[in-house]
Amino acid sequence: MYEKKIAKDLTCGLNIAIEVIGGKWKANLLANISKGLKRPSELHRSIPRASARMLNQQLSELEFHSIVEKTIFNILPTKVEYALTPGGESIMEVLRAMKSWGERL
């Protein structure tokens, strides 16, 4: 895996927030998961301009930061669902405020 030469400064809360929710599709993914879209195929259909690879990468990053949790059901065919964690629920307040601010521009 690629490692940046200059380490990220994660001593500032703003930098941490940008690291966690910064990304072209992360806010859209979180908004859609909060609305009840849980399956990867539903999320891919809700954001057709994004590639499946990019959405899967950003979902993995959100899972790494404990913002979403991934549940894999042991059935055939395999079923996967995403849900917001309590940390993800708290980020939704921030995203709603950002949406409101953006709509006023």
C-alpha positions as CSV (number, residue, x, y, z in Angstrom):
1,M,0.0,0.0,0.0
2,Y,1.2,3.5,-0.8
3,E,2.4,5.6,2.1
4,K,2.7,9.4,1.8
5,K,6.2,10.8,2.4
6,I,4.8,13.6,4.7
7,A,2.7,12.2,7.5
8,K,-0.7,13.7,8.1
9,D,-1.1,16.0,11.1
10,L,-3.9,14.4,13.1
11,T,-3.4,16.5,16.2
12,C,-6.1,19.0,15.1
13,G,-9.7,18.0,15.3
14,L,-10.5,19.7,11.9
15,N,-7.8,17.6,10.2
16,I,-9.2,14.5,11.7
17,A,-12.7,15.4,10.6
18,I,-11.5,16.0,7.0
19,E,-9.6,12.8,7.0
20,V,-12.7,10.8,8.1
21,I,-15.4,12.5,5.9
22,G,-13.2,14.1,3.2
23,G,-13.6,12.3,-0.1
24,K,-15.6,12.9,-3.2
25,W,-18.4,10.4,-2.4
26,K,-18.2,9.8,1.4
27,A,-20.9,12.4,2.3
28,N,-23.2,11.0,-0.3
29,L,-22.6,7.5,0.9
30,L,-23.3,8.5,4.5
31,A,-26.5,10.4,3.6
32,N,-27.8,7.4,1.6
33,I,-27.0,4.9,4.4
34,S,-28.8,7.1,6.9
35,K,-31.8,7.1,4.5
36,G,-32.0,3.3,4.6
37,L,-29.9,2.3,1.6
38,K,-27.8,-0.5,2.9
39,R,-26.8,-2.9,0.2
40,P,-23.7,-2.1,-2.0
41,S,-25.8,-2.4,-5.2
42,E,-28.3,0.2,-3.8
43,L,-25.5,2.6,-2.9
44,H,-24.0,2.2,-6.4
45,R,-27.3,2.9,-8.1
46,S,-27.8,6.0,-5.9
47,I,-24.6,7.5,-7.1
48,P,-24.3,6.5,-10.8
49,R,-21.5,8.8,-11.6
50,A,-19.1,7.1,-9.2
51,S,-17.3,3.9,-10.1
52,A,-18.1,0.8,-8.0
53,R,-14.4,0.6,-7.2
54,M,-14.3,4.1,-5.8
55,L,-17.4,3.6,-3.7
56,N,-16.1,0.3,-2.3
57,Q,-12.8,2.1,-1.4
58,Q,-14.5,4.9,0.3
59,L,-16.9,2.5,2.2
60,S,-13.8,0.6,3.4
61,E,-12.2,3.9,4.6
62,L,-15.5,4.7,6.5
63,E,-15.5,1.2,8.0
64,F,-11.8,1.6,9.0
65,H,-12.7,4.8,10.9
66,S,-15.7,3.1,12.5
67,I,-18.2,5.4,10.9
68,V,-20.1,2.5,9.2
69,E,-20.2,-1.1,10.0
70,K,-20.3,-3.9,7.4
71,T,-22.4,-7.0,8.1
72,I,-21.8,-10.0,5.9
73,F,-24.6,-12.6,6.0
74,N,-23.5,-16.2,5.7
75,I,-25.9,-17.2,2.9
76,L,-25.5,-17.9,-0.8
77,P,-25.2,-15.7,-2.6
78,T,-23.4,-13.6,0.0
79,K,-25.4,-10.6,1.3
80,V,-23.6,-7.5,2.6
81,E,-25.2,-4.5,4.3
82,Y,-23.8,-1.3,5.7
83,A,-25.2,0.6,8.7
84,L,-24.1,3.8,10.5
85,T,-22.3,3.4,13.9
86,P,-23.0,5.8,16.7
87,G,-20.0,7.8,15.4
88,G,-21.6,7.8,12.0
89,E,-24.9,9.1,13.5
90,S,-23.0,11.9,15.1
91,I,-21.3,12.9,11.8
92,M,-24.8,13.2,10.2
93,E,-25.4,16.3,12.3
94,V,-22.3,17.9,10.7
95,L,-23.3,16.8,7.2
96,R,-26.9,18.2,7.7
97,A,-25.4,21.5,8.8
98,M,-23.1,21.5,5.7
99,K,-26.0,20.8,3.4
100,S,-28.1,23.6,4.9
101,W,-25.2,26.0,4.5
102,G,-24.6,24.9,0.9
103,E,-28.3,25.4,0.1
104,R,-28.2,29.0,1.3
105,L,-25.4,29.9,-1.1
